[in-house]
Each structure stands twice: as C-alpha cells, then as structure tokens.
C-alpha cells in the first residue's frame, strides 16, 4: 500500500515521452515520424491507461482506508526562505486523477479517427499529451507555487489547442482572447499567493490553513488584507473555470477541434478552477465574506450561462454556455460549503459533457459530408435536423447525455444537481429559486438542442436557409396548392420550404450524413455507460442500525470533510430524498415539455391553412409575444452584452488611453527634447556671426552678461 503511494510522484511524467518523442522525431527524422503517426496515438492511450490503473488503485486504497500521503523535498533553501516541491495524494487528488485519465483516454481514442485527415495530426497528439501531463501535475501539487507553475502550463496548452488551426483568423483570435482573459485571473492568483506568503510565511497547504486559522482566532491579522488576498486567489479560479465576469473566452474557445472542447470542458482547463477552490476551501471557510462572494459568483454564472444558451445556433457554443452554467452550480455548492455535492457534480457533469461534446463532434463530422469543411455551417443547428435516421447510435448517446444534464433520473447529473438544489434551500431561498428556475432553463435549451439536431427533416437539403438570425423561434413556411402561405410560429429553429410537395436542394449534389466510424463510437458508448452508472457512487445504498443510508462518495471524502469541519450531509433519509427529487424532476419535465411544444417537428396538412393563418393574425397579443421573444433572443444572441461592454469599455478605452499616451510621448516628451536640440542649433548659428576674432570684444560681452546676472540676482 505504502509502496504505491511512494511512486505517485511519477504520475505527471508518464505522458511526457510522447510529446518529447514527437518533437525530437519531427526535428531529426520527420519522414519516419510522420509515417508512424498512428503509433503515437497508441502510445498516448497506453500511457494514459497506465495512469488510470495507477489512479484507480490509489482511489480504492483511500476508500478502504482513507489514507492521505504527502511527500516534499527542498528545492531552494536560504536563511529566510525555503521552497519545497512535492506531491499530495488525498481524495480530491484521486478524484481528479480518475477524471483526467478516463476522459483523456476517451478523447484520445476518438481523436485518432476525428483528426486522421488533418495535417497537424502529430502536433495535435503532442499538445494533448503535454496538456494531460500539466493537468496531472497541477492536481498532485503540494503547495501554491507548484500549482501556479502547472497552472500556467495548462493555460499555455489550452492556448495552443484552442488555436490549433491557427491559419484561420477566427481561431487565432479565439486563442488570443482566452490567453488574455486568463492572464487577468492568473495575475490575481499570483498576487493572492504572494499576499498569503506575506501573511503566513509559507506556500504549503497545511501550513497555510493552520497559520491562517490561528491568526484569525488570535485576531493577529488584518481582516481586510486577508479577505483581499483570498479574493485574489479566487479570481484565478473565476477565469480558469469561465465564471462571470471572466467567462467571455469560453464560447470562442470552440474554434479548436471538437475533441479539445470535450477535454477542456470536462477534465482539464475549466476543471482546474473548481479544483483550486476545492483545494483551498479550508482556507476560504475561515473567511465568511469570501464564501459569500464565491456563492454569489456561482449563482450569477448559473443564470447567465443558461440564458445565453437559449438562442445559440452553433451546437458547440450552446454546449459551452451549458458548461459555464453547470460549473456555476459546482461553484455555488463550494460557496455554500457543500464540498461533497460540489465534487459529485464535477464528476457527473464531466462524463455527461464529454459525451455531449464527442457526440456533437460526430454530428459535425457527418454534416461535413454534406456541406464540406465549413464550421459556420457544419456546426449550425439550423442546417441539421432529421439525423435520427442516419445516426442512430450518436442520437441515443446524445439523448442520454442531454437527459442527464437536464436532471432526469436515474442518469448521473440528476443525483448531484438534486443535492445542490436541496442544499441551496438551506443556504438562501433566493439562491434556491434562481437555481431551480435555471434547472428548468437547462432542460429547455438542452432538449431544444436535441430536437433541432435529430428530429424533423434534414434542413441542409432545402434552399431557403439564409443564415440570418432574426428571431429566437424561426418559422416553418408551408405553401398550399393555391400558393397560400401559412406560418407555424414558435417552431423548429430552421426554415424549410415545401412548394407543391417538392423540395429544392441547397447543394448541387444531394448527399446524406453517415454514422461515425467505430473508433469514434466506442468512446461514446463507454461514456454512455459512465453517464448511466457513475451517479451510483453518490447514491445512498448501505445503511446502519439506525436506518441512515450512506454512500461510497461520502466514505471516500471523509478525510477531506473532516478537515473542513463541514456540515455536509453525508447521510440521507430515503423519504426525504424522494420528496425533494419529485420537485426537481418536475421542474426538469416542465422545461422538456415547453421545448417539445416549441421545437418539436410539425407536420401540417394543407387543409389547416385557414386555422394557422387566423392564429398568425392574433393582433396585439401576438405583437406582445413577439416583443418578449425578441428581447430574450437579443440578450442571448448578443451574449448578454458583456462582450460589447468589454469591447467598449476596456478594448476601446485602453486603446484610447494608449493613443493619448502616445500623443503625449510624441508631442510633449519628444517635443521638449527636439525643442532643446533645435534651440541649441539656432542659438549656435546666431552666435557664430557675433564673433569677430577680437579677444577684447569677447571679454566685453562676458563682463556685460555677468553684470546683468548679478543685477538680477541682487534685485530679486
């Protein structure tokens, strides 16, 4: 047992041979390296599988014995300063290791086929392996400085992966936006780390927690400084996990390959922020203002992410806002002190979201057979629809991922989201109402996505798609035999013309999507199983003599919960559990029902045209309804106007300040310098004509100016 912990330090280094070998091979023997490129994918999967086995063994040991292990060694020693590096294996670390390894393996297997025709195949696997190594190093770090080093490496890898197709201007802009936005959070994190070193004199987690608690108990620390430093630490997590107001990089990050989106949204970059808050939660719980701040940011992000997902046409962008909202639930749980519920939702959401992103990649891959390589069209749900007939396996997996995220039992996210909703009622009724309302919105926009993608007709085969975004609910246009046009409002977000039962192809050659290859479907099926059964780790299944039920996750997290002195609900009464579940499931079904009414495929007979036309001409009620819909649509389509505000305030403001400083530098600073030079030139030119070569004249002028100087000095 101790033998396994002893070699845990090697975990972050296991994936590194692949990027090193690819880099050296491309430098020395590029032809041979490229010819064996499928071999690198095999080794990437093999090495990450070793990590998964290693992590599973550590997790089983912790569940059985609740062991914690930490090992550090000195790196820099001075009289007043000591920096140590090491690794820490505890329940939080083991959970993250399992997530990174399992999701990473699925993404690598999937990517082998998805990226097979890409010229950057080897570069892709080098980047992704290094990203996995960086994330593994981050979660096993034993102090803040070590975390910060791997934190920056994760950010660098995300920059490279988001901008993987850097020849596309939009992808290059997206990776720059992600980099700059995260620099704001990283600067706050660095200031927070330095602030706590100033307060406590240590970077180690255990020393940090103990010293801070002692200083607070003895009232030996300035509360404002302590709160400020803790808030700065949290700012780093806000940027990394795309929480409001530093969430703006996440939707644009969809310009990277779809497998990267799955990895970033499930197990690496956005999970890093949640991990940091969970790691530092013993510190934050001692500062109530910071806990309130965390929960406030969480609830704002929950609602904002859900509302911004309502009108998105890009399938990946809709999933991105979904990630933002769901991580808001996790952040809310951490702010409430519900440590177990937060980590539970992190686990369930990771597998469900990985399933959805890989499913969307399968859809996009198939749509490209019709449209060609055009992300603006192949990812647009307005051109999808009717994929059930062509992609049944992808449809089933995507539906299960959708229902899981909606909170439908017995799928994974139901168990964790239900627990967060229950805890929120005890924390703040206002927060609970917002969280429950957003749960309904989640069911609405997720089921909307499913209906637009898989139900109805394949809209890419009809010519009247213009790409214009005029309303939240576009209409289906139906032409009767006599040319009478009827509009079914609030229907599928696509337009389709049916003229005398004849359809006009959008493209010269009508083709149909195909189901993905087995190497892409295998990860989907594995993630389906995880989505179905991973919730069982938090389901109360065993009970003691008093009839109180316990679960694996609570037993797993017992050491961390004890460290937090948390009041997390580690046991549950089945009657109370079922009662609370009925309420949350009812909310989810309301969202599903509304989405099915508004977006389900409608097949109308031409005899109903008069009835439909009378519905369209409803008068003032119709106008009022359209105004509400347009307000919601404009809010969602314009990203809540946050990007516009940033562009106006920060981008243009900073550019204006830079132009003002540039003008001051050119005209004032350079003007003074140039003015002195020009003045000296003209004075010299004038004086040279005064000299006549007579020393007596020079002495006269010299004495004359001295007399003037002393006269001025005397009278003044």
Secondary structure in CASP SS format (residue, H / E / C, confidence):
PFRMAT SS
TARGET T0000
AUTHOR 0000-0000-0000
METHOD secondary structure of the structure
MODEL  1
X C 1.00
X H 1.00
X H 1.00
X H 1.00
X H 1.00
X H 1.00
X C 1.00
X H 1.00
X H 1.00
X H 1.00
X H 1.00
X H 1.00
X H 1.00
X C 1.00
X C 1.00
X H 1.00
X H 1.00
X H 1.00
X H 1.00
X H 1.00
X H 1.00
X H 1.00
X H 1.00
X H 1.00
X H 1.00
X H 1.00
X H 1.00
X H 1.00
X C 1.00
X H 1.00
X H 1.00
X H 1.00
X H 1.00
X H 1.00
X H 1.00
X C 1.00
X H 1.00
X H 1.00
X H 1.00
X H 1.00
X H 1.00
X H 1.00
X H 1.00
X H 1.00
X H 1.00
X H 1.00
X H 1.00
X H 1.00
X H 1.00
X H 1.00
X H 1.00
X H 1.00
X H 1.00
X H 1.00
X H 1.00
X H 1.00
X H 1.00
X H 1.00
X H 1.00
X H 1.00
X H 1.00
X H 1.00
X H 1.00
X H 1.00
X H 1.00
X C 1.00
X C 1.00
X C 1.00
X E 1.00
X E 1.00
X E 1.00
X E 1.00
X E 1.00
X E 1.00
X E 1.00
X E 1.00
X E 1.00
X C 1.00
X C 1.00
X C 1.00
X C 1.00
X E 1.00
X E 1.00
X E 1.00
X E 1.00
X E 1.00
X E 1.00
X E 1.00
X E 1.00
X C 1.00
X H 1.00
X H 1.00
X H 1.00
X H 1.00
X H 1.00
X H 1.00
X H 1.00
X H 1.00
X H 1.00
X H 1.00
X H 1.00
X H 1.00
X H 1.00
X H 1.00
X H 1.00
X H 1.00
X H 1.00
X H 1.00
X H 1.00
X H 1.00
X H 1.00
X H 1.00
X H 1.00
X H 1.00
X C 1.00
X C 1.00
X C 1.00
X C 1.00
X C 1.00
X C 1.00
X H 1.00
X H 1.00
X H 1.00
X H 1.00
X H 1.00
X H 1.00
X H 1.00
X H 1.00
X H 1.00
X H 1.00
X H 1.00
X H 1.00
X H 1.00
X H 1.00
X H 1.00
X H 1.00
X H 1.00
X H 1.00
X H 1.00
X C 1.00
X E 1.00
X C 1.00
X E 1.00
X H 1.00
X H 1.00
X H 1.00
X H 1.00
X H 1.00
X H 1.00
X H 1.00
X H 1.00
X H 1.00
X H 1.00
X H 1.00
X H 1.00
X H 1.00
X H 1.00
X H 1.00
X H 1.00
X H 1.00
X H 1.00
X H 1.00
X C 1.00
X C 1.00
X C 1.00
X C 1.00
X C 1.00
X C 1.00
X H 1.00
X H 1.00
X H 1.00
X H 1.00
X H 1.00
X H 1.00
X H 1.00
X H 1.00
X H 1.00
X H 1.00
X H 1.00
X H 1.00
X H 1.00
X H 1.00
X H 1.00
X H 1.00
X H 1.00
X H 1.00
X H 1.00
X H 1.00
X H 1.00
X H 1.00
X H 1.00
X H 1.00
X H 1.00
X H 1.00
X H 1.00
X H 1.00
X H 1.00
X H 1.00
X H 1.00
X H 1.00
X C 1.00
X C 1.00
X C 1.00
X E 1.00
X H 1.00
X H 1.00
X H 1.00
X H 1.00
X H 1.00
X H 1.00
X H 1.00
X H 1.00
X H 1.00
X H 1.00
X H 1.00
X H 1.00
X H 1.00
X C 1.00
X C 1.00
X C 1.00
X C 1.00
X C 1.00
X H 1.00
X H 1.00
X H 1.00
X H 1.00
X H 1.00
X H 1.00
X H 1.00
X H 1.00
X H 1.00
X H 1.00
X H 1.00
X H 1.00
X H 1.00
X H 1.00
X H 1.00
X H 1.00
X H 1.00
X H 1.00
X C 1.00
X C 1.00
X C 1.00
X C 1.00
X C 1.00
X C 1.00
X C 1.00
X H 1.00
X H 1.00
X H 1.00
X H 1.00
X H 1.00
X H 1.00
X H 1.00
X H 1.00
X C 1.00
X C 1.00
X H 1.00
X H 1.00
X H 1.00
X H 1.00
X H 1.00
X H 1.00
X H 1.00
X H 1.00
X H 1.00
X C 1.00
X C 1.00
X H 1.00
X H 1.00
X H 1.00
X H 1.00
X H 1.00
X H 1.00
X H 1.00
X H 1.00
X H 1.00
X H 1.00
X H 1.00
X C 1.00
X H 1.00
X H 1.00
X H 1.00
X H 1.00
X C 1.00
X C 1.00
X C 1.00
X H 1.00
X H 1.00
X H 1.00
X H 1.00
X H 1.00
X H 1.00
X H 1.00
X H 1.00
X H 1.00
X H 1.00
X H 1.00
X H 1.00
X H 1.00
X H 1.00
X H 1.00
X H 1.00
X H 1.00
X H 1.00
X H 1.00
X H 1.00
X H 1.00
X C 1.00
X C 1.00
X C 1.00
X C 1.00
X C 1.00
X E 1.00
X H 1.00
X H 1.00
X H 1.00
X H 1.00
X H 1.00
X H 1.00
X H 1.00
X H 1.00
X H 1.00
X H 1.00
X H 1.00
X H 1.00
X H 1.00
X H 1.00
X H 1.00
X H 1.00
X H 1.00
X H 1.00
X H 1.00
X H 1.00
X H 1.00
X H 1.00
X C 1.00
X C 1.00
X H 1.00
X H 1.00
X H 1.00
X H 1.00
X H 1.00
X H 1.00
X H 1.00
X H 1.00
X H 1.00
X H 1.00
X H 1.00
X H 1.00
X H 1.00
X H 1.00
X H 1.00
X H 1.00
X H 1.00
X H 1.00
X H 1.00
X H 1.00
X H 1.00
X H 1.00
X H 1.00
X H 1.00
X H 1.00
X H 1.00
X H 1.00
X H 1.00
X H 1.00
X H 1.00
X H 1.00
X H 1.00
X H 1.00
X C 1.00
X C 1.00
X C 1.00
X H 1.00
X H 1.00
X H 1.00
X H 1.00
X C 1.00
X E 1.00
X H 1.00
X H 1.00
X H 1.00
X C 1.00
X C 1.00
X C 1.00
X C 1.00
X C 1.00
X C 1.00
X C 1.00
X C 1.00
X H 1.00
X H 1.00
X H 1.00
X H 1.00
X H 1.00
X H 1.00
X H 1.00
X H 1.00
X H 1.00
X H 1.00
X H 1.00
X H 1.00
X H 1.00
X H 1.00
X H 1.00
X C 1.00
X C 1.00
X C 1.00
X C 1.00
X C 1.00
X H 1.00
X H 1.00
X H 1.00
X H 1.00
X H 1.00
X H 1.00
X H 1.00
X H 1.00
X H 1.00
X H 1.00
X H 1.00
X H 1.00
X H 1.00
X H 1.00
X H 1.00
X H 1.00
X C 1.00
X H 1.00
X H 1.00
X H 1.00
X H 1.00
X H 1.00
X H 1.00
X H 1.00
X H 1.00
X H 1.00
X H 1.00
X H 1.00
X H 1.00
X H 1.00
X H 1.00
X H 1.00
X H 1.00
X H 1.00
X H 1.00
X H 1.00
X H 1.00
X H 1.00
X H 1.00
X H 1.00
X H 1.00
X H 1.00
X H 1.00
X C 1.00
X C 1.00
X C 1.00
X C 1.00
X H 1.00
X H 1.00
X H 1.00
X C 1.00
X C 1.00
X C 1.00
X C 1.00
X C 1.00
X C 1.00
X C 1.00
X C 1.00
X C 1.00
X C 1.00
X C 1.00
X C 1.00
X C 1.00
X C 1.00
X E 1.00
X E 1.00
X E 1.00
X E 1.00
X C 1.00
X C 1.00
X C 1.00
X C 1.00
X C 1.00
X E 1.00
X E 1.00
X E 1.00
X E 1.00
X C 1.00
X C 1.00
X C 1.00
X C 1.00
X C 1.00
X C 1.00
X C 1.00
X C 1.00
X E 1.00
X E 1.00
X E 1.00
X C 1.00
X C 1.00
X E 1.00
X C 1.00
X C 1.00
X C 1.00
X C 1.00
X C 1.00
X C 1.00
X C 1.00
X C 1.00
X C 1.00
X C 1.00
X C 1.00
X C 1.00
X C 1.00
X C 1.00
X C 1.00
X H 1.00
X H 1.00
X H 1.00
X H 1.00
X H 1.00
X H 1.00
X H 1.00
X H 1.00
X H 1.00
X H 1.00
X H 1.00
X H 1.00
X H 1.00
X H 1.00
X H 1.00
X H 1.00
X H 1.00
X H 1.00
X H 1.00
X H 1.00
X H 1.00
X C 1.00
X C 1.00
X C 1.00
X E 1.00
X E 1.00
X C 1.00
X C 1.00
X C 1.00
X C 1.00
X C 1.00
X E 1.00
X E 1.00
X C 1.00
X H 1.00
X H 1.00
X H 1.00
X H 1.00
X H 1.00
X C 1.00
X H 1.00
X H 1.00
X H 1.00
X H 1.00
X H 1.00
X H 1.00
X H 1.00
X C 1.00
X C 1.00
X C 1.00
X C 1.00
X C 1.00
X C 1.00
X C 1.00
X E 1.00
X C 1.00
X H 1.00
X H 1.00
X H 1.00
X H 1.00
X H 1.00
X H 1.00
X H 1.00
X H 1.00
X H 1.00
X H 1.00
X H 1.00
X H 1.00
X H 1.00
X H 1.00
X H 1.00
X H 1.00
X H 1.00
X H 1.00
X H 1.00
X H 1.00
X H 1.00
X H 1.00
X H 1.00
X H 1.00
X H 1.00
X H 1.00
X C 1.00
X C 1.00
X C 1.00
X C 1.00
X C 1.00
X C 1.00
X H 1.00
X H 1.00
X H 1.00
X H 1.00
X H 1.00
X H 1.00
X H 1.00
X H 1.00
X H 1.00
X H 1.00
X H 1.00
X C 1.00
X C 1.00
X C 1.00
X H 1.00
X H 1.00
X H 1.00
X H 1.00
X H 1.00
X H 1.00
X H 1.00
X H 1.00
X H 1.00
X H 1.00
X H 1.00
X H 1.00
X H 1.00
X H 1.00
X H 1.00
X H 1.00
X H 1.00
X H 1.00
X C 1.00
X H 1.00
X H 1.00
X H 1.00
X H 1.00
X H 1.00
X H 1.00
X H 1.00
X H 1.00
X H 1.00
X H 1.00
X H 1.00
X H 1.00
X H 1.00
X H 1.00
X H 1.00
X H 1.00
X H 1.00
X H 1.00
X H 1.00
X H 1.00
X H 1.00
X H 1.00
X H 1.00
X H 1.00
X H 1.00
X H 1.00
X H 1.00
X H 1.00
X H 1.00
X H 1.00
X H 1.00
X H 1.00
X H 1.00
X H 1.00
X H 1.00
X H 1.00
X H 1.00
X H 1.00
X H 1.00
X H 1.00
X H 1.00
X H 1.00
X H 1.00
X H 1.00
X H 1.00
X H 1.00
X H 1.00
X H 1.00
X H 1.00
X H 1.00
X C 1.00
X C 1.00
X C 1.00
X C 1.00
X C 1.00
X C 1.00
X H 1.00
X H 1.00
X H 1.00
X H 1.00
X H 1.00
X H 1.00
X H 1.00
X H 1.00
X H 1.00
X H 1.00
X H 1.00
X H 1.00
X H 1.00
X H 1.00
X H 1.00
X H 1.00
X H 1.00
X H 1.00
X H 1.00
X H 1.00
X H 1.00
X C 1.00
END
